[in-house]
Amino acid sequence: MTRGYTFLLTSLAFLLASSAVAADTLDGETLFRERTCFTCHGPDAKSPILPEFPKLAGQNAPYMLRQMRDIKSGARANGNTAAMRGVLHLVTDEEMQVLVQYLSQLASFSAKDPESP
């Protein structure tokens, strides 16, 4: 009994340590690709496939985080949120925070963008 209990505790400690290491290595650019954000918002986060989808590059991080959390929870259920909700169930809150930090630091306009100031 003691052996099994020790093994269980050791395994649990290893799993917790592994997830802590994984959290430290999260990368916004990688998450943007792996969570398929680029599919709708464009590979540069500023060329969405439809005009009603937002350009995410350079957007305010707290604003984006609130929108993502609201869409995931169902508090926001208008427009194209159904598609986002389908993707956001795969994204943890910690990953959302990494994503919005990455996206907020991207330049919001490309040199060839006609909307650029």
Secondary structure, DSSP 8 states (H G I E B T S, - for coil): -HHHHHHHHHHHHHHHHHHHHHHHT--HHHHHHHTTTHHHH-TTSS--SSTTS---TT--HHHHHHHHHHHHHTS--STTHHHHHHHHTT--HHHHHHHHHHHHTS-SS-TT-TT--
